[in-house]
Amino acid sequence: MASDRPDLEQRLTELEVRLTFIDDTVHALGTADAEQALRIAALERIVRDLRTELASVRVGAGSDAQDEPPPPHY
């Protein structure tokens, strides 16, 4: 049993190191996920604003290009 003690301690140390690495990785992934969620929300707001602006431009320019008279050079 005395010869098993160093091997057991080494295995325990390796497991502790691996657990620490896993904890760090999980924390980093959680942080990255939160950052991505913020970026996605910002992009969704931008797209929504652009759609609103585009709709306003379409209303201001008329909805059908066929209704516009031809340019004077025709």
Wavefront OBJ file of the C-alpha trace (Angstrom):
o trace
v 0.000 0.000 0.000
v 2.881 2.389 0.696
v 3.981 2.120 -2.932
v 0.465 3.060 -4.110
v 0.516 6.329 -2.131
v 2.772 8.354 -4.488
v 0.848 7.115 -7.523
v -2.464 8.081 -5.878
v -1.143 11.521 -4.952
v 0.144 12.045 -8.493
v -3.209 11.050 -9.968
v -5.006 13.352 -7.543
v -2.714 16.236 -8.482
v -3.295 15.578 -12.190
v -7.055 15.538 -11.624
v -6.873 18.818 -9.702
v -4.891 20.412 -12.544
v -7.373 19.134 -15.122
v -10.305 20.384 -13.047
v -8.708 23.814 -12.784
v -8.208 23.866 -16.562
v -11.829 22.825 -17.120
v -13.064 25.512 -14.709
v -11.010 28.156 -16.536
v -12.333 26.960 -19.886
v -15.947 27.002 -18.720
v -15.486 30.530 -17.358
v -13.908 31.703 -20.627
v -16.706 30.144 -22.652
v -19.317 31.792 -20.450
v -17.647 35.161 -20.926
v -17.390 34.658 -24.692
v -21.042 33.616 -24.833
v -22.119 36.740 -22.956
v -20.042 38.947 -25.276
v -21.510 37.268 -28.344
v -25.034 37.736 -26.999
v -24.374 41.470 -26.584
v -22.955 41.719 -30.106
v -25.910 39.828 -31.569
v -28.363 42.104 -29.752
v -26.533 45.183 -31.070
v -26.562 43.802 -34.620
v -30.270 43.010 -34.355
v -30.930 46.625 -33.308
v -28.881 47.895 -36.249
v -30.759 45.661 -38.703
v -34.094 46.765 -37.245
v -33.075 50.435 -37.548
v -31.856 49.921 -41.126
v -35.127 48.235 -42.087
v -37.066 51.147 -40.641
v -34.860 53.620 -42.487
v -35.178 51.665 -45.737
v -38.952 51.584 -45.402
v -38.956 55.365 -44.915
v -36.775 55.850 -47.996
v -39.062 53.624 -50.042
v -42.130 55.570 -48.949
v -40.402 58.874 -49.722
v -39.164 57.722 -53.135
v -42.372 56.025 -54.172
v -42.905 52.322 -54.053
v -42.768 51.581 -57.792
v -40.023 52.714 -60.141
v -42.436 52.249 -63.095
v -44.475 55.232 -61.848
v -41.529 57.605 -62.254
v -41.149 59.507 -65.510
v -38.058 58.732 -67.586
v -35.022 60.959 -67.132
v -34.939 64.071 -69.388
v -32.260 62.664 -71.679
v -34.636 59.996 -73.073
l 1 2 3 4 5 6 7 8 9 10 11 12 13 14 15 16 17 18 19 20 21 22 23 24 25 26 27 28 29 30 31 32 33 34 35 36 37 38 39 40 41 42 43 44 45 46 47 48 49 50 51 52 53 54 55 56 57 58 59 60 61 62 63 64 65 66 67 68 69 70 71 72 73 74
